[in-house]
Amino acid sequence: MSVNQQAIAVMRAVTISREYGSGGGEIATRLARKLGWRLIDHAIIEQAARELEVYETDVEKHDEEYVESTLSRILNRIWPASSGGFTPSREPVLFAAPPRTEETRAYQETLRHIITAAATTGHVVLIGRGGQVLLADKRDVLHVRVVAPLELRVAYVVHREGLDLDAARRRVQAKDRARTRYMQTHYRCQHEDPHLYDLVINIAVLDLDRAVDLICLALEGKASRLSVPVEELGPAAGLAPYPVKPADFRVPGQPSS
């Protein structure tokens, strides 16, 4: 499936939330490559946060211009402009120790700045870190959730990470708990909530490339609705009222009164 670059040019970002082992990370990578957009995963976001000196408690000094310039520098180091914009880094990403308890608030606020700055820069695919919540009010951002049945996710981890079945199951369940805790702690929401997303894809049957195609279709579809007034959006748009009163609806098999 080809991508209508002109149609999607008005969109700034796609956020990808995924269950561990669902293939969501691979889908995001393929999507970024197909769109020619930059992929920003949780590792890059955390690296940027640390390079923004998040251990400073005076977060206010990290204004948007400073955040954007630092993020741009990090991205350009990983994906040199001469490479055409999308060349996954072959170098391992090294991080400092996790922030101490008293610094968590400043650290989280910096992550918010980074994600917002990335979306403002535009044409990025953002993986995780609550992007679907932080950018929920941005109509030019598409929010996607990738899921799969537990057994298939365990099988994915066995295949991709070389773990035995029991170890893979424990890893998937531990990751699920950690992500649930992260969203509850930082955003006071459940990442399973379908209302956070424009599109939820179950990879039980669909292959990864078909999932990418569906996201591209959704991206074009949302782009085409950006000029529609908010009050004209929703499932009732373009529909006429029912020809009968709600009280006249009958449940099949129910006798009339």
C-alpha positions as CSV (number, residue, x, y, z in Angstrom):
1,M,0.0,0.0,0.0
2,S,1.3,3.4,-1.0
3,V,1.2,6.4,1.3
4,N,-0.4,9.7,0.3
5,Q,2.3,12.0,1.6
6,Q,0.4,15.1,0.6
7,A,-2.7,14.0,2.6
8,I,-0.8,13.2,5.8
9,A,1.6,16.2,5.7
10,V,-0.8,18.1,8.0
11,M,-0.4,15.5,10.7
12,R,2.4,15.9,13.3
13,A,2.7,12.6,15.0
14,V,1.6,9.0,15.7
15,T,1.7,7.7,19.2
16,I,2.0,4.0,19.6
17,S,1.0,2.3,22.9
18,R,1.5,-1.5,22.9
19,E,1.3,-4.5,25.0
20,Y,4.7,-6.1,25.6
21,G,5.3,-8.8,23.0
22,S,2.5,-7.6,20.7
23,G,5.0,-6.5,18.0
24,G,4.0,-2.9,18.6
25,G,7.7,-1.7,18.6
26,E,8.3,-3.4,15.2
27,I,5.1,-2.0,13.8
28,A,6.2,1.5,14.9
29,T,9.6,1.0,13.3
30,R,8.1,-0.1,10.0
31,L,5.6,2.7,10.1
32,A,8.3,5.3,10.6
33,R,10.3,3.9,7.7
34,K,7.2,3.8,5.4
35,L,6.2,7.3,6.2
36,G,9.8,8.7,6.2
37,W,9.2,10.0,9.7
38,R,11.5,9.8,12.7
39,L,11.0,7.1,15.2
40,I,11.3,8.2,18.9
41,D,11.2,5.4,21.3
42,H,11.4,5.3,25.1
43,A,15.1,4.9,25.1
44,I,15.7,8.0,23.0
45,I,13.2,10.0,25.2
46,E,15.0,8.9,28.3
47,Q,18.4,9.7,26.8
48,A,17.2,13.2,25.9
49,A,15.9,13.7,29.4
50,R,19.2,12.9,30.9
51,E,21.1,15.1,28.4
52,L,18.7,17.9,29.4
53,E,20.2,17.8,32.9
54,V,17.0,16.5,34.5
55,Y,18.8,16.3,37.9
56,E,18.5,20.0,38.1
57,T,15.4,20.8,40.2
58,D,14.9,24.1,38.4
59,V,12.9,22.6,35.5
60,E,11.7,26.0,34.4
61,K,15.1,26.7,32.7
62,H,14.2,24.0,30.2
63,D,12.1,26.2,28.0
64,E,10.6,24.9,24.8
65,E,13.3,26.3,22.6
66,Y,16.1,24.7,24.7
67,V,14.3,21.4,24.8
68,E,13.7,21.4,21.0
69,S,17.3,22.3,20.2
70,T,18.6,19.6,22.5
71,L,16.2,17.0,21.2
72,S,17.2,17.9,17.6
73,R,20.9,17.5,18.4
74,I,20.3,14.1,19.9
75,L,18.1,13.0,16.9
76,N,20.6,14.3,14.4
77,R,23.4,12.4,16.1
78,I,21.4,9.2,15.9
79,W,19.9,9.9,12.4
80,P,22.3,12.2,10.5
81,A,20.6,14.5,8.0
82,S,22.8,13.1,5.3
83,S,21.3,9.7,5.7
84,G,17.9,10.8,4.6
85,G,16.4,11.1,8.0
86,F,15.8,7.6,9.1
87,T,18.7,5.4,9.9
88,P,18.4,3.4,13.2
89,S,21.4,3.8,15.5
90,R,23.8,0.9,15.6
91,E,25.3,2.1,18.8
92,P,24.1,1.0,22.2
93,V,22.3,3.8,24.2
94,L,23.8,4.3,27.6
95,F,21.9,5.9,30.5
96,A,22.8,7.3,33.8
97,A,21.2,5.7,36.9
98,P,17.4,6.3,37.3
99,P,16.5,9.5,38.9
100,R,16.3,9.5,42.7
101,T,12.9,9.9,44.4
102,E,13.2,13.6,45.1
103,E,14.0,14.2,41.4
104,T,11.2,12.1,39.9
105,R,8.9,15.0,39.5
106,A,11.4,17.1,37.7
107,Y,12.4,14.1,35.5
108,Q,8.8,13.4,34.6
109,E,8.1,17.1,33.7
110,T,11.2,17.0,31.4
111,L,9.8,13.9,29.7
112,R,6.6,15.8,29.1
113,H,8.6,18.7,27.5
114,I,10.5,16.3,25.3
115,I,7.4,14.5,24.0
116,T,5.6,17.8,23.4
117,A,8.6,19.3,21.6
118,A,8.9,16.2,19.4
119,A,5.3,16.5,18.3
120,T,5.7,20.2,17.8
121,T,8.7,19.5,15.5
122,G,6.4,17.2,13.6
123,H,6.4,14.0,11.5
124,V,7.5,11.6,14.3
125,V,6.3,8.2,15.5
126,L,6.4,8.2,19.3
127,I,6.5,4.9,21.3
128,G,5.2,4.8,24.8
129,R,5.8,7.2,27.7
130,G,2.2,8.3,27.8
131,G,2.1,10.2,24.5
132,Q,-1.5,9.3,24.0
133,V,-2.3,11.2,27.2
134,L,0.1,14.1,26.8
135,L,-1.0,14.8,23.2
136,A,-4.7,13.9,23.7
137,D,-5.9,17.4,22.8
138,K,-3.9,17.6,19.6
139,R,-6.2,16.8,16.6
140,D,-3.2,16.5,14.3
141,V,-1.8,13.5,16.2
142,L,-3.0,9.9,15.7
143,H,-3.2,7.6,18.7
144,V,-2.8,3.8,18.2
145,R,-2.9,0.9,20.6
146,V,-1.4,-2.5,19.6
147,V,-2.5,-5.6,21.5
148,A,-2.4,-9.4,21.2
149,P,-3.5,-12.4,23.2
150,L,-1.2,-13.3,26.1
151,E,-0.1,-16.7,24.7
152,L,0.9,-15.1,21.4
153,R,2.9,-12.4,23.2
154,V,4.7,-15.0,25.2
155,A,5.5,-16.9,22.0
156,Y,6.8,-13.6,20.5
157,V,9.2,-13.1,23.5
158,V,10.3,-16.8,23.3
159,H,11.1,-16.3,19.6
160,R,12.6,-12.8,19.7
161,E,14.5,-12.8,23.0
162,G,15.5,-16.5,23.2
163,L,13.8,-17.1,26.6
164,D,12.2,-20.4,27.6
165,L,8.4,-20.4,27.9
166,D,8.2,-19.8,31.7
167,A,10.8,-17.0,31.7
168,A,9.0,-15.4,28.7
169,R,5.7,-15.5,30.5
170,R,7.1,-14.0,33.6
171,R,8.7,-11.2,31.6
172,V,5.5,-10.4,29.7
173,Q,3.5,-10.3,32.9
174,A,6.1,-8.2,34.7
175,K,6.2,-5.7,31.8
176,D,2.4,-5.5,31.8
177,R,2.4,-4.7,35.5
178,A,5.1,-2.1,35.1
179,R,3.3,-0.3,32.3
180,T,0.0,-0.3,34.2
181,R,1.7,1.1,37.2
182,Y,3.5,3.8,35.2
183,M,0.3,5.1,33.6
184,Q,-1.6,5.0,36.9
185,T,1.2,6.8,38.8
186,H,2.0,9.5,36.2
187,Y,-1.2,10.0,34.3
188,R,-4.0,8.6,36.6
189,C,-5.4,6.5,33.8
190,Q,-5.5,3.0,32.5
191,H,-3.6,2.5,29.2
192,E,-6.1,-0.2,28.3
193,D,-8.8,2.4,28.0
194,P,-9.9,2.3,24.3
195,H,-11.1,5.9,24.5
196,L,-7.5,7.1,24.6
197,Y,-7.0,5.9,21.0
198,D,-8.2,6.5,17.5
199,L,-7.3,2.9,16.5
200,V,-6.8,-0.3,18.5
201,I,-5.3,-3.2,16.5
202,N,-5.3,-6.8,17.6
203,I,-2.4,-8.7,16.1
204,A,-3.9,-12.1,16.8
205,V,-4.4,-12.7,13.1
206,L,-3.3,-9.6,11.2
207,D,0.4,-9.5,10.2
208,L,2.6,-6.6,11.1
209,D,2.7,-5.0,7.6
210,R,-1.1,-5.1,7.4
211,A,-1.2,-3.3,10.7
212,V,1.1,-0.6,9.3
213,D,-1.3,-0.2,6.4
214,L,-4.3,0.2,8.7
215,I,-2.4,2.9,10.6
216,C,-1.6,4.7,7.4
217,L,-5.3,4.6,6.4
218,A,-6.3,5.9,9.8
219,L,-3.7,8.7,9.5
220,E,-5.1,9.8,6.2
221,G,-8.6,9.6,7.5
222,K,-7.9,11.7,10.6
223,A,-6.0,14.2,8.4
224,S,-9.0,14.6,6.2
225,R,-11.2,15.6,9.2
226,L,-8.9,18.3,10.7
227,S,-10.9,21.1,9.1
228,V,-14.2,19.8,10.3
229,P,-15.6,21.8,13.3
230,V,-15.4,19.8,16.6
231,E,-19.2,20.0,17.0
232,E,-19.7,18.3,13.7
233,L,-17.6,15.3,14.6
234,G,-18.7,12.0,16.1
235,P,-20.9,9.0,15.1
236,A,-24.0,11.1,14.4
237,A,-22.2,13.2,11.8
238,G,-24.1,13.1,8.5
239,L,-26.9,10.8,9.9
240,A,-30.6,11.6,9.9
241,P,-32.7,11.0,13.0
242,Y,-34.3,7.6,13.4
243,P,-37.7,7.5,11.7
244,V,-39.4,6.2,14.9
245,K,-39.3,7.2,18.6
246,P,-36.8,5.3,20.9
247,A,-39.8,4.0,22.8
248,D,-41.0,2.2,19.6
249,F,-37.8,0.1,19.4
250,R,-38.5,-3.5,20.0
251,V,-36.2,-6.2,21.4
252,P,-36.5,-9.3,19.1
253,G,-38.9,-11.8,20.5
254,Q,-40.4,-9.3,23.0
255,P,-44.2,-9.0,22.7
256,S,-45.7,-5.6,22.1
257,S,-47.5,-4.0,25.0
